[in-house]
Amino acid sequence: MPERLTEMLMDTWTPLIILWITVLPSIYMAPMNQSQVLPSGSSTGLKRLNEEQRVLHRSRRGWVWNQMFVLEEFSGPEPILVGRLHTDLDPGSSKIKYILSGDGAGTIFVINDKTGDIHAMKRLDREEKAEYTLTAQAVDRDTNQPLEPPSEFIIKVQDINDNPPEFVEGPYHATVPEMSVVGTFVTKVTATDADDPVYGNSAKLVYSILEGQPYFSIEPHTAIIKTALPNMDREAKEEYFVVIQAKDMGGHMGGLSGTTTVTITLSDVNDNPPKFAQSLYHFSVMEDVALGEPIGRVRANDLDIGENAKSSYDIIEGDGMDVFEITTDAQTQDGIIRVRKPLDFETKKSYTLKVEAANIHIDPRFLSGGPFKDTATVKIVVEDADEPPVFSSPTYLLEVHENAALNSVLGQVTAHDPDVSSSPIRFSIDRHTDLERQFNINAEDGKITLATPLDRETSTWHNITIVATETRNHSQVSRVPVAIKVLDVNDNAPEFASEHEAFLCENGKPGQVIQIVSAVDKDDPKNGHYFLYSLLPEMVNNPNFTIKKNEDNTLSILAKHSGFSRQKQEVYLLPIVISDSGTPPMSSTGTLTIRVCGCSSDGIVQSCNVEAYVLPIGLSMGALIAILACIILLLVIVVLFVTLRRHKNEPLIIKDDEDVRENIIRYDDEGGGEEDTEAFDIATLQNPDGINGFLPRKDIKPDLQFMPRQGLAPVPNGVDVDEFINVRLHEADNDPTAPPYDSIQIYGYEGKGSAAGSLSSLESSTSDSDQNFDYLSEWGPRFKRLGELYSVGESDKET
């Protein structure tokens, strides 16, 4: 208690004591020069010069200060006095004016310009700003001239305990292994205090636990949290909620405090063994269960979690250790029992197993607590099932010669029903494996017989499937593959491997090998092929060729003499007999064609045709063919050219005496006078004698030049117009340049303004008999004849 009181007094009176110590020396020094001195530390010197007496004096301080202090958070009805400025130049006549500038001057700090008193106008907070730097100066009130140089001083805000501790990083989370010993480190917390850590005990913190005892403890000054109880079990309680307090002022009364929470979780360790939920398990399984199929699950519970709860299962004893197996389910940690070998109810009806579950990860610290494993007994009962027939062998291999007789027995398959009831079995062939139906099977005894002839050269192996079906339950079916190998017999004669054609040079030598021939045999003897070659009996004394057997089972053809000639004989045929070594032996005759050819000095064949023999020397067959091809090409070009030219000179219209085309022009419409320029050329009618030549058509361009017709003899003006038109019509019909179609002229345009007027009688109200044609004579001599004709007509009608 005395210590606490002493600390409180020190915190309260320390600023006043410091102020008093720094102020007293200045106050006592003031009477020396009759001037007021403001307390502080550093000073600014000022010289006094006596202008009346030119006597040098020692330089003295005008005022002395460097620091002022003000308590933070101080508030009252009036501004707080911080300090006073005064200079020894002030005679007390109020001619001195004090000026304050710097941080907060005029706003936070205000000076009385007459007395030099400095007041704090606002409530200060050290945590916002700890000190202020200001400048003081004394000037003449009348002239504002500085009396002394400006001096700088500091006003420090003195700290009070006004900020509680804070846990900036809280709330906290921590883990510690279960079963830890007392004093095991858990975590460390940290609190901060905004107060001045170097002044008093405002920022001196002490930590304590408000909640969480007696499980955890905390060191007061380091804030390290440790375990306080031994053997805390996660399985009993996994999480703890701890409240930590930090208090300033060294934890003494009157200090401020702050709290935070720490959530502490116990991490798991492997301190618990696995334990089966029951000591005996019962399972039943059908005897026809598939291999690898699960038949049951066992589970050993472990109070631990994660890796510490993983267990492995094994079968350690029992009469079915080789029949069953147990594996671990990685997701559920169950033990899965599966079948390794087929089960047979008729052989063994039940099994007893002993299974063990053991932890995979073991903590050596807890081995003394006992073995981390457990065992249980498993009984498995096998139930009877209707099983399919079982063949005496998984596969069958049969052999038969290719010349075997039909319906002969190739072999036999057998099967039985493994069930106690022992149903009869019926056999059949899966016809999908015997599409040609070459084999049959006896449904009762399973004997396989031949249905169609076999040929090893066509197919050496036949793979069929035999089906066995229970008579009482047709759904119980078994299948077995049967492979039938066809054995070879010597039923094929050897023959030439390929069609051989030998070439013999005219300049060949006696004994020269002409050709080497080989033979093949479709049969497949066990000891391989061995062929015998010979000539026909009538060809044994062949004067031209002989044969020689080679060691590699081939035959060489040799020439007996030289001097062969293409002109004498171009081709020779040599029959050769080939026999095999089978039982009985088979033989065939092959004919070798030998062609006589012309060869170079190196024995290279050049030509084998007789015609080539008469070709000029130096001219090959290829060159001759090229020359003939060029000649044929030229002939084709000439024929095409002549054909095209002849086709070009033919007229477009072929005149035929029997091809009569008429070009009739009907004059049903009346012309339009002189303005009807599209009508028939009236100039022709007016002056038929003026045209003696041919006028070409404007619609087509004739290909053939038409000879101009001879001009008609001049005729008197009284020529008959009908005769003139008929002549022109005849010429147009026989004109080859005229188009082959009928040309029809339609005069649909009636002219106007003709001096003769309209010739139409459509609008006339009188008949022909009422008209007077005498006016035609007034038109001129050309229409005189026309007037006479009409006049004659009228007179005839009257008569």
C-alpha positions, 0 to 999 in steps of 0.5 A, spaced: 500 500 500 505 505 501 508 503 494 502 504 491 501 511 494 508 513 493 507 511 485 500 515 485 504 522 488 510 521 484 505 521 478 501 527 480 507 532 483 512 530 478 510 535 473 510 540 478 516 539 481 520 539 475 516 546 473 518 549 480 526 547 479 526 550 472 522 556 474 526 558 481 533 560 478 530 564 473 526 568 478 532 569 483 536 572 477 531 577 475 532 582 481 539 583 478 537 587 472 530 588 474 527 584 469 522 578 469 525 571 466 520 566 464 522 559 466 525 554 461 531 550 459 535 554 453 536 561 452 537 566 447 542 572 449 541 579 448 547 584 449 545 591 452 549 597 449 549 604 453 550 609 447 551 614 452 557 611 455 561 608 451 563 603 456 563 595 454 558 591 458 558 583 459 553 580 454 547 578 459 540 573 457 534 578 456 530 571 457 531 564 458 526 558 456 526 552 452 520 548 454 513 549 457 508 543 460 501 542 459 497 537 462 493 533 456 485 532 457 485 538 462 479 542 461 476 548 465 471 554 465 477 558 463 483 557 459 489 554 462 495 558 463 501 555 460 507 560 462 509 567 461 514 571 457 517 577 459 524 581 457 528 585 462 527 591 456 520 592 459 520 598 463 513 597 465 511 602 461 507 597 456 511 599 450 513 592 449 509 588 445 509 580 445 508 576 439 507 568 438 508 564 432 509 557 430 504 550 431 497 552 434 499 559 435 493 563 435 488 557 435 491 553 440 495 557 444 494 565 445 499 570 448 497 576 452 501 581 448 502 586 454 503 581 459 506 575 455 501 570 458 500 564 454 494 560 455 491 553 452 485 555 449 483 547 447 483 541 450 489 537 448 491 530 447 498 527 447 496 521 443 494 526 437 500 531 438 505 530 443 509 537 443 508 544 439 514 548 437 513 556 437 517 562 436 516 568 441 519 575 440 518 582 443 517 588 439 516 596 440 508 597 440 509 603 437 514 602 431 513 594 431 521 594 431 524 588 434 527 589 440 531 582 441 531 576 436 526 571 436 527 565 440 524 558 439 521 554 445 517 547 445 510 546 449 510 539 451 503 535 452 504 532 459 501 525 459 495 522 463 492 515 463 487 516 458 487 510 454 486 503 456 490 497 453 487 494 446 489 487 443 489 489 436 490 482 433 485 478 437 481 474 438 486 469 438 485 461 436 491 456 438 492 449 439 495 444 443 496 436 443 491 433 448 495 429 454 500 435 454 504 436 460 503 442 465 507 448 462 506 446 455 506 452 451 500 454 448 500 461 445 502 468 446 498 474 446 500 482 445 496 488 448 498 495 446 497 502 450 497 509 447 499 512 453 507 514 454 511 508 455 517 512 458 512 517 463 510 514 469 506 507 469 500 509 464 503 504 459 505 499 464 501 492 462 500 486 467 496 480 464 491 475 467 486 470 466 479 472 467 476 465 464 479 459 463 482 456 469 484 451 472 486 449 465 491 454 463 495 460 466 498 466 463 505 469 465 503 477 467 509 480 463 510 476 457 503 474 456 505 467 454 499 462 455 501 455 458 497 449 460 495 448 467 492 441 468 496 435 465 492 429 461 487 433 458 483 429 454 480 431 447 475 425 447 472 428 453 473 436 451 476 438 445 475 446 445 476 451 451 474 458 451 479 463 455 478 470 457 485 474 457 485 481 461 491 486 460 491 492 465 495 498 465 498 502 471 502 496 473 496 492 474 494 497 480 488 500 482 485 506 478 489 503 472 485 502 465 484 495 462 482 491 456 480 484 454 481 479 449 478 471 448 483 465 446 479 459 443 484 453 445 483 447 441 486 440 443 489 436 437 488 429 437 494 424 439 493 416 438 491 415 445 486 410 443 486 403 440 481 400 435 475 396 438 470 392 435 463 393 436 461 386 437 466 380 438 462 375 433 459 377 426 455 372 422 454 372 415 451 368 409 453 367 402 450 363 396 455 358 393 455 361 386 457 368 388 462 371 384 469 372 386 471 378 389 464 380 391 463 383 398 459 378 403 460 382 409 463 388 413 466 389 420 468 395 423 473 397 429 471 404 432 477 408 434 475 414 438 481 418 435 480 422 429 484 423 422 490 419 421 490 416 428 483 413 427 486 409 421 486 401 422 488 395 418 484 389 418 487 382 417 485 374 417 489 371 423 486 365 424 480 360 421 479 355 416 478 359 410 484 364 410 485 362 403 478 362 401 476 369 404 480 376 404 479 382 408 480 389 406 480 396 409 475 401 406 478 408 406 472 412 406 468 409 412 474 405 415 470 398 415 473 391 414 470 388 407 470 381 407 471 378 400 471 371 396 477 369 393 476 362 391 469 359 389 465 356 394 461 349 394 456 348 398 456 340 397 464 340 399 464 345 405 458 349 408 461 354 413 467 357 415 470 360 421 475 366 421 478 371 426 480 378 424 484 383 427 484 391 427 490 394 428 492 402 428 496 404 422 500 410 426 502 408 433 504 414 438 510 410 442 508 415 448 502 411 449 504 404 448 504 402 455 497 403 455 496 397 452 496 394 444 493 398 439 489 392 436 483 388 437 480 382 434 473 379 433 470 372 430 467 371 423 462 365 422 460 365 414 455 360 412 455 357 405 448 356 402 446 352 396 444 354 389 442 351 383 449 351 379 450 350 372 453 343 369 460 342 370 464 340 364 470 334 365 475 339 362 475 346 361 477 345 353 477 340 349 482 338 343 480 333 337 483 331 331 480 328 325 483 326 318 481 330 312 478 324 309 474 322 315 468 318 313 461 322 314 458 321 321 464 318 324 465 320 331 470 325 332 470 325 340 466 326 346 465 331 351 462 330 358 458 334 364 455 333 370 450 337 375 454 339 381 447 340 385 445 334 390 439 333 385 443 332 379 439 333 373 440 330 367 444 334 362 443 335 354 448 337 349 448 342 343 452 345 338 452 353 338 451 354 331 453 361 331 460 357 331 458 352 326 455 356 321 456 351 315 454 345 320 460 341 319 459 337 325 453 334 330 453 332 337 449 327 340 444 330 345 445 324 350 452 322 351 455 328 348 459 324 342 461 329 336 460 326 329 462 329 322 456 332 318 460 334 311 467 333 308 473 336 311 478 339 307 485 341 310 487 346 305 481 350 306 481 350 313 485 347 318 482 348 325 475 348 327 473 352 333 466 350 336 462 351 342 458 345 346 452 348 350 450 343 356 443 345 359 440 342 365 433 338 363 430 340 369 432 348 369 433 350 362 436 357 365 442 353 368 447 353 362 454 352 361 459 352 355 465 349 353 470 351 347 472 345 342 478 345 338 478 340 332 484 340 328 484 337 321 490 332 319 493 332 312 492 326 307 496 326 301 490 328 296 493 334 292 498 333 286 504 338 286 504 343 281 509 349 278 509 354 283 508 359 277 507 359 270 514 359 267 516 362 260 523 360 259 527 364 253 533 361 249 538 365 246 540 363 239 547 364 240 547 360 247 552 354 248 550 347 250 549 345 257 547 352 258 541 353 264 535 356 260 530 356 266 530 354 274 523 352 276 520 350 282 514 346 285 508 347 290 504 342 294 497 344 298 499 338 302 503 339 308 507 332 310 510 332 316 517 331 314 516 337 308 516 336 301 520 332 296 519 333 289 521 328 283 522 331 276 522 327 270 520 328 262 514 324 259 517 317 256 516 320 249 520 326 251 526 322 254 530 322 248 529 330 247 534 332 242 534 339 244 533 340 252 534 336 258 533 337 266 537 336 272 534 336 279 537 341 284 539 340 291 534 345 293 528 341 291 528 345 284 529 343 277 534 346 272 532 346 264 539 345 260 540 346 252 543 340 249 546 344 243 547 351 240 544 354 233 537 355 235 534 359 230 527 363 230 526 362 223 526 355 224 522 354 230 520 360 235 517 356 241 518 349 244 514 346 249 517 341 254 512 337 258 515 335 265 512 330 270 512 332 278 511 327 283 511 328 291 513 323 296 507 322 299 503 315 300 500 314 295 504 319 291 501 324 287 503 327 280 502 332 275 504 334 268 506 341 267 508 344 260 514 349 260 514 354 254 521 356 251 521 361 246 527 363 242 530 370 242 535 374 239 540 376 245 546 381 245 553 378 246 552 379 254 546 374 253 541 379 254 534 378 251 533 383 245 527 381 241 523 374 241 519 376 235 520 373 228 518 379 224 523 383 228 528 379 224 527 382 218 528 389 220 533 394 218 539 394 222 540 399 227 532 400 227 529 398 233 521 396 234 520 402 239 523 407 233 518 404 228 512 404 232 514 412 234 514 413 226 508 409 225 504 413 230 507 420 227 504 418 220 497 416 223 497 423 226 498 427 220 493 423 216 488 425 221 490 432 221 489 432 214 482 429 214 480 433 219 482 440 215 479 437 208 472 436 212 472 442 215 473 446 209 468 442 205 463 444 211 465 451 210 463 452 203 457 448 203 451 453 202 446 454 208 440 453 204 440 446 200 436 447 194 432 441 193 427 440 187 422 437 191 423 442 197 418 448 195 417 454 199 413 460 197 414 467 199 407 470 199 406 477 200 398 479 201 396 486 200 390 486 204 392 493 207 392 500 204 398 503 204 399 510 207 402 514 201 409 517 200 410 517 208 409 509 209 416 508 208 416 501 211 411 498 205 413 495 199 418 499 195 413 503 190 419 505 186 419 498 183 412 499 181 413 506 178 419 504 174 420 497 173 425 498 168 430 502 172 433 496 176 437 491 172 441 489 178 441 485 184 439 488 190 441 484 196 437 483 203 438 487 209 436 482 214 441 477 212 448 476 209 448 471 204 454 466 204 454 465 196 454 471 191 448 471 187 449 472 180 445 478 178 439 476 174 439 479 167 435 485 166 428 485 163 427 488 156 424 495 156 417 494 156 412 500 154 409 504 160 402 500 159 406 493 162 401 489 166 403 490 174 400 483 175 405 480 171 411 484 174 409 482 181 409 474 178 416 475 175 418 478 182 415 472 186 418 467 182 425 470 182 424 470 190 422 463 190 428 461 187 433 466 190 438 461 194 439 467 199 432 468 201 430 466 208 427 459 208 421 462 212 415 465 209 415 473 210 409 476 211 408 484 210 403 488 214 401 495 212 398 497 219 400 504 218 396 509 214 399 515 211 396 522 211 397 528 207 398 525 201 396 529 195 392 523 192 388 523 198 385 516 201 384 510 197 380 507 202 373 505 201 371 504 208 369 510 210 365 511 203 358 512 204 357 510 196 358 503 193 363 502 187 357 503 182 356 510 185 363 512 184 366 516 179 373 514 177 374 520 172 379 523 177 384 518 175 386 521 169 387 528 172 393 525 176 397 524 170 399 519 165 401 514 170 394 513 173 391 513 166 391 506 165 388 505 172 382 509 170 381 506 164 380 499 167 375 502 172 371 505 167 371 499 163 369 495 169 363 500 170 361 500 163 361 492 163 356 492 170 351 497 166 351 492 160 
